[in-house]
Amino acid sequence: MENNNFLELRALKVSQPLGNFFVISINAAKLLDICFSEPLKYIDGSGNVQGSQRPQDQKRLKEIASYIESVEMAFPNSIILSANYNENGQIVYDKDDRWRIESDKDGFKLIIPTKQKLAAIIDGQHRLNSFRYVTNNSKLEKIDLLCSVYFDLPNSYQAFLFATINSNQKKVDRSLALEQFGYNVDDENEKSWTPEKFAVFLSRKLNTDKTNSAFYRHIKVAPMNVDSLFNGEKNKDWVVSTATIVDGITSLISANPKRDRILMQQKSFLNGRNRSMLVNIKDNSPLRKQFLNIEDQIIYDIIVSYFKSINEILWVNSNTNSYIKKTVGIQALFDVLKSILKSESNNISKIDFNFYIEKLKNLDFGDKFFQSSGIGRGRIRNTINIKLGLISIEKIKGKDQDFYQKILQNINSDYSPERWLCEEDSENAIINTLENIVWNYENRTITLIQNNNYDDLITIRDYNSLLNKLEEIGEIEFFATAPSDDDVRSLIKEKFDLESIIQLSLIPYTDNLTKLGWL
């Protein structure tokens, strides 16, 4: 039913832990008139953000519009809306303007004022806005869309819902999803922050702390209006993604951030969610104790102090070809920080990082031996750890020792990439698998997370089984990209030392394997 000012639709109530919502069927043309999408953007210089959506992709909108005009068009999944918000992100309180639910003998009906747009799109903006690009306008009048409607849902939870729905989908930038997961840190008590939210908070602080942080204006953020963070200043130097920094920080406080998040979200932040919920989880991350004890300033000061030394000794004097300021370099530097913290576990808050980093100042991180890949990250990490005495060069596979020796002696390695892409893909697959291991020390097992899919888990119960699984993963990836010519493929496979690759990749995890009792 519809009059000039209101639209009345039948609705189905759905009750879930986050809150109730109502499901409706609504004509596409009418839906376009009453809702809007709000890109996530920074609104001030303190890192405060508003909105929940990624910017619209016009090319994608046109592609979906072509699909809408096809005879097989179907959108069975719902568009999610948050009602009673205006386009300035403010809740609307005037009863005459608000969307509302009424009940009668047949159930529920949704009453929608049509004078203005008062519903923010949480998920489905491309599906809906693609109708604006449909050439046959009569299509809009004939197609109904399924919608799930929340009422008065705070901006922070709009972003949280979007991030939860989309964070595992490749089309959503991971940095954007992480920004949204941490959007409502100011709305929550810090005791209720999950490792990911804590890491997002610290990444924003690192990016805006002009006085102390070496990362000031160097962390790439996904939201629009990012310039408002820095009063219009433009960063002409290097940048690193939010995801890289968040991963680095979480690696210091959690061996499995998703496990911790799921466990903590058994309670609402308004009803008892607390980091103490994680105290019975065995986790040997070097700053885990500080995280659980809400010693956030100590964690921040350690990161700031470490990267201040990195900046003053390595970054300031590095050239544009150096990998030490690229993603693989910063990932490796967080790996090294973990190693230093573990070696100084009884002296964590008093570490003299200059003592360590001074030893690295003559190393050439622009050498071709390093690469922008998982292999490069491992080589940078190994080079630094050997130089600092945290691992022995004897643990490096034989054919690479000469390259490491030259770099450590400040001699050009003369390295020329001779390996086929299939060999590098195989090594990267092994490295990525190890980085995603869940270490179950209490029952002496590990869990492998395959293809970053937490629904595809394998439990490994002994060291030999781990070696066999890594060999299987390496071979599958090798043959997936190896040349189709059988003779060439056999020749490459004969020269490819998969066993050494596995042993080298396992070096950073020696402590973990020892703690399991496998070594």
N, C-alpha and C positions, 0 to 999 in steps of 0.2 A: 504494500500500500504506500502511496506517496501523495503528498500535497505540495504546495509551493515551497514550504519551508522545512518539511520533515520527510524522512524516508523510514518506513517501518518494515522490519524483516523478522521472520521467525529465526530463533536462535537455539542452539543446543549448548547446555552448560557442561564444561569439563573441569573436574577438580584434580589438581596435581600439587606436589609439595611447594613449588614456587608461588602458586596462587591459582585462583579460578580464572578461566577464560571462556569465551563464547564463540562457537563456530557458526558461520553464516554463509549463505550463497548470495552473491551480489553481482549485478551486471557490471562488466568491465568499464563501460563508459561512465557509469555513475561512480564507480570506485575511484577512477582518475580524478573526479571532481572534488572528492572529499578527503583525500589523503595526500601526503607529501613524503619525500625522502630527505634525510638530513645527513650529509657527509660528516664523518668524524673530523673535527678540526680543533686546533688550539685557539683559546679565546683570551689568553693573557700570557705574560712572561713567566709564570710560575708553573707551567706545565698543565694547567687545568684545561680540560677538553669538553666538547659538547658534540652531540650527535652519535651515530652508531654505524653509518654506512661508508663503504668505499666510494670514491668518485665514480660517476656513471661512465660506462664505456660505450660511446656512440656506435662504434662498429658492431659491438655485441648486440646492442639494441636493435640495429637494423637486421642482423642475422636472425634474431628471435622473431622479429616482425615478419620476415619471409616465412618462417615456420608457422606462425599464426595463420597466415593466408593459405596454408596447405590444407588438403582435405583430411590429413591425419593429425591435425593439431590436437594436443591434449595437455592440460596442466592439472593433474590430479592432486598435487601437493599444495598445501595452503600458503597463502600470503599472510604474514604475521604483522599485526598492527598494534600500536599502543595509542588508545583513544584519550582524548581530552588534553592534548598538548598542542600548542600553536607552533608556528614555524620559527619562533624565537626560542623554542625549547622551554617555554613556561607553561605550567599547568593552568587550565582554564577552570575557574570556580563558578562562574555565572550559570545558574541552573538552566536558564533558557538556551544557553549555547552548548551545553555539555551533551555528549552521547550518554545514553542511560538504558538500563535494562528494566523491563516491566514483566510481571508474571500474570498469567491468566489460567483458565482451566485447561488450556492446551499446552501449557509449558511457559516458555520465555519468548519475549520479542525485544528486538533491539530498536531503539528510537534514535535516529541519526539526524541532527540538524544539518541542513544542506547549505546554509548561508556562507560558511567558511570552511577551510581545510583544518580539521582538528584531530587528525590521526597520523602519527608518524609510522612509516614503514620500518619494521624491525628486520624483516627478511622477505625478499621477493621483489625488490625495487626494479631489477632488470626485467623480470617477467611482466610486471605491470606497465612500466614506462615504455616497453617495446610496442604497446598498443598505439602509442602516439605516432609511430612510424608506419602503421598499417595504411596502405593506399586505399583499400576498400573500407570506407568508414562504416558501412552497414554491418561489418563484422563485429564492431564494438557493441552494437545493440543486440547481437544474437548470442554472445558468449558470456556465460556466467563464470565467476571465479570463486574458489573456496577461500575463506578468510578465517583466521583465528584472531580474536580481539581481546587484548588485555586492557584493563581500565587503570588509568593513573599510575602506570608503571614508571618508576623513576628512570631518568636518563641513564644512570649507571647500569641498571638492570636491562635496559634496552640494548646497550652495548654488550653486556654480558651474554644475553641470549644470542645475539648475532654471532659473537665469537665462539660460543659453545656449539652452535649449529654448524659453523663454517670452518673452524680452525683446522680440521683434518682434510679439507678439500683443497686441492692444488690451486684452484682459481683464486683463492683468497690469499693475499700476501700475508705471510706468517707474522711479519712485524706488525701489520695492522691488527691481526687477531690478538697478538700479545698486548698491544696497546689497549685493546678493548677489554681483555681479561683483567687488566690492572686499572681500568678506568675509574672504578669506584673506591680506590684506596683511601681517598679522603672521606668517604662516607662510612668507612669501617674502622673499628679499633685496630691498631697495628697488631695486636695479639692474635687477631683472626686471619691475618694475611697468610695465604698459601705461599710456598716457595716461589711460584711463578709471579704472584702479585708483588711479593717482596722484591723480586729481581726487577720487575718492571718499574717499581717505585725507585729503586736505586739507579736504574738506567736513566730515568728522567732527571734524577738529581745530578748524576754525573754529567748529563748533557747541558744542565743549566747552571752548574756551580762554577762560575767564572773564576773565583778566587783559588779554588783548590784542585779542580779536576782537569786532568790531562785530556779528558774526552769532551771538554766544553765545546759545544757546537760541532762535534764530529760524529754524533750518532744520528743516523738517518731515521727519521720517523715517518710513519705512513700517513697521518692525518693531513688534511688540508690546512692552510693558514699557518704552516709551521714557522713562517717568518715572524709571526707574532711572539714566538718564544724569545727572539733575539732582537726585537725592535728594528726589524728590517735589515739587520746585518746579514751579509752573504758569506757563506763559508766557501772559500775558493780552494781549500786544501782537501785532504783525504777525508773520507767518510766510511763508517761501518754501520751495518744494519742493527736495528733494535734487537732482532732475533739473536744475532751473534753475541751481543753483550748480555742479554738475558740468559742465554745458554751458558755463557762463561760464569755468570754469578750463581746460577742454580747448581752448577757442577761443584761449587764450593760448599753448598749446604744440603744437597740432596742427590742421592744416587738414582732416584726415580721420582721426579717432580709430579708426574701424572698420578702415580700411586698416592703420594701425599695429598694431592688436591682432592682426589676422590674420597679419601678417608676423612679429610677435614670437612668436606661438604655433606657429610652425614648429618651435620647440624648447621642451622642458619647462623649467620654472624650476629643476629639479634638474640640467639637462643643458645649460647654456649660454645660456638666455634672458637677454638683456641689452638695455638701451636702445641700446647701440652698434649693434644690428642695424638701426637706423633712420638711421644717419649718411649713407647715400647717397641718401636720399629728400629731394628738394628741397621745402622747406617754409619759408615766410617768416613763420610765426607768431612774434610778438615775443619770447616766452620759450622758443623751441624750443632754442636753444643751451644755456640753463641747464638745461632738462629733460634733454637728452642728456648733459650733463656732471655729472649727479646733484647739481646745485646747488639742491636742494629747499628749503633754508632761505631762499635768496635769493628764490625764487618766492613762498614763504609770506609772507615779510616785506614784499614788494611789495604783495601782495593785502591784507594786514593794514593796512599804512600807508595805502594808497589808501582803503580803506573806513573807516578811522578818521577821515580827513578828511571823507569823505562823511557819516559819522554825526554828527560834532561840528558840522559847518557846515550840512548839509541835513536829515538825518533827525530830529535832536533837535527842530528847530523846525518840522517839517512837520505839517500837520493831517491828520485822518483821511481827507480827500477827495483827498489828494495821491497822484499815481501814482508818485512817486519811490520809495516803499517797497513798491509792488506788483510783481508778477512782471515786467510790461513795463518798469517803471522799473529794476529790478535788471538785467534783460537789457541795457537800454540803457547802464547804467553800466559793465557789462563791455565793451560795444562801445567806449565812450569810453576806458576804460583801455587797450584795444588801440591806439587812435589816439594816446594820449599816449605809450605805450611806443614806438611806431614813430617818433614825432617826436623822442623823446629816446633813440634807439637807442644812442648812444655814452655815455649817462649813466644807464643803467637803474637801478643800485643807489643812486643819489644824488638821485633826483627829489624835489623839494619839492611834494607833492601839494596842500598848503594853498594854494600860489601859484595853482594852477589852480582849486580848488574855491571859494575865496573869491569868485571872479568870478560864481559861480552863486547866491549866497545870497539874492538878492532875486527870483529867478525864481519864478513861481507854477506849480508842477507840478500844481496842482489844477484848472487851467483846462480847460474843456470841449474845447479843441482836442486835448488828449491823451485817449487811449482805452485801454481794456484789450484790446488786440489787437495784431497785428503792425504795423498802421498807427501805433498809439500808441507802440510801441517805436521806430519809425523817426522819429517826430516828436520824441520826447524826445531821442534820440541827435542828430538834426540841430540842435535848439535848443541843446544843450550845445556841440556841435562848432562851431557858428557863434559862440557867445558866447566860446569859447576861441580862436577864430581858426584852428581846424583845417580848416574848410571855408568857402567863400564863400557868402553868401546868394544870390548870383547863380545858383548852381547849383540852387536850389530852383525848382520849377515856378511860373510866374507867378502863378497864382490863389491860391497859398498864401503868397506872400511877405508879403502884408499881415498875415496872422495871426502869422507869425513876428516881423515887425517890432514888432507890438503887445506880444507876450510879452516880447521882448528889451528893450522900453522900460517893462516893468512895467505895462502897460495891459491890461485885460481884453480878450480877443480878440473877444468877442461871437460866438464861433463857435457855430453851431447845426447839428447833424448834418443835412444836407440830402440826403445820398446814400442811394440805395437799397442794400439788403443785397447785391444782386448786384454792385454796384460795389465795395463793401468786400471781398467774397469774391474778386473778381478781383484786387484789389491785394494781398491777403494771399497768394494763390496765387503771385504773382510774387515777393513778398518771401521766402516759404518756399523757393521754387525756388533763388533766389540764395544763400540761407543754406546750402544743401546742395551747392553746387558743389564739385567737386574740380578744383583748378588744376594743370594739367600743364605747367609752365613749360618742361621740357626739350624737349617737342615742340610747344609753342605751341598746345595745345588745352585745352579744358575738358570735364569730364564732368558731365552733369546727372543727378541721381538723382531719378527721378520718383516722387511719392507715397510718399516715404521707403522705397522698395523698391529694395534694392541689386541686385536681379536685373533691374531695369528701368532700364538706363543708356543715355544718348545722348551720343555724342561730337560736340562742336561745334568747328569748325576756323577760324572767323573771326567778326569782330564782327557783321557783317550777319546771319549765320545765327543768332547769339545773339539779336539783336533780333527776328528773325522768330519764333524759338521762344518767346520771352517773350510776344510778341503773341498767338501761338496759344494759349498756356497761359491768358493773361488772358481771351481771348475765350471759350474753352471754359468757364471757371469763371463768366464773366458770364452766358452763355446757360443754364447749368445751373440758375441760381436766379432768372433774370429773370422778370417777370410773363408769363403766357401770352398776354395780349392783345397782338397784333402792333403796334397803334398805340402803346401805352404802351412796349412794348419798344423800338421804333424811336426814340421820343422820348428815352428814357434813353440809348440807345446814341449818339445824335447829340450829346448833351451830355457824354458820358463821354470824357475826354481820356486815352485809354490810352497814347498816345505819351509824354505828360508823366509819367504814372505810372511807366513803364519807365525813363525817364531819371533821375527822382528816386531810384528804387530802386537804380540803378546807382552812385550817388554814393559810397557807402562802399567800392566795389570799384574805384575809379579807379586806385589803385596796382597792384592785381592785373592789370587790363586793360593798363596801361602796360607792366608787366613781361612780359606775353605779346607785346607789340609790336602790340597791336590799336588802341591810341590814339596 
